[in-house]
Amino acid sequence: PRALTETVRLSGSVSPMEQSAVKAEVAARLAEVLVREGQAVRRGDVLARFDTVELTARLNEKQANLEGARAQMVLAEKTLEKNRTLNRSKIVSDTSLDQAESSFGFQRAQVDALAAQVELARKALRDAVVVSPIDGMVATRSVNPGENLAVNAAMFTIVDLSRVEVEATVPAEQVARLAVGQTATLRVEGFGEREFAGRVARINPMAR
């Protein structure tokens, strides 16, 4: 007695199991691009840098506006406290107190809004340095230094070739012979007679 091996031949296309499309997070001029197609990169490696002159000026402007709003809020708070004291002594009317409370509330809301704008400006400055989100290889590079990019403009595609997936088709009469977990031996064009080990991960239910 001996074990019998039943073989089903298949063919298909190879694609990486993990890939990442890197897009521009800021609208600015691209100062430099540090990688080319086919280059291996690690997670966190710098791929490109944007010009930060306008982004830095925008951040400084937002910070100046925030400081001015905070000064106005301090003044509004002092005015409110003074009106509360005078109102208790019946020197200031309730209407004047309401106006002071409204002014303070408005200034506090202004400070919160401008603080949020400052954080967005800081994030834009951080996003001026484009880094790789995964370990892998640069599959596509769609940008060059000097280009003015819009937000969400495509820049790079990074693919992780350490694990790949083969989407294959088999003759209809042989589908029943397949099962999830079965081993597979693959040959890829360009690698000669070299064989790669794999397994059946899933089967399209439409094939059953």
PyMOL commands that set and color helices and strands:
alter all, ss='L'
color gray80, all
select helices_A, chain A and resi 53-88+94-126+172-177+205-207
alter helices_A, ss='H'
color red, helices_A
select strands_A, chain A and resi 11-23+28-33+40-41+46-50+129-131+136-141+148-149+154-169+183-187+195-199
alter strands_A, ss='S'
color yellow, strands_A
deselect
rebuild
show_as cartoon
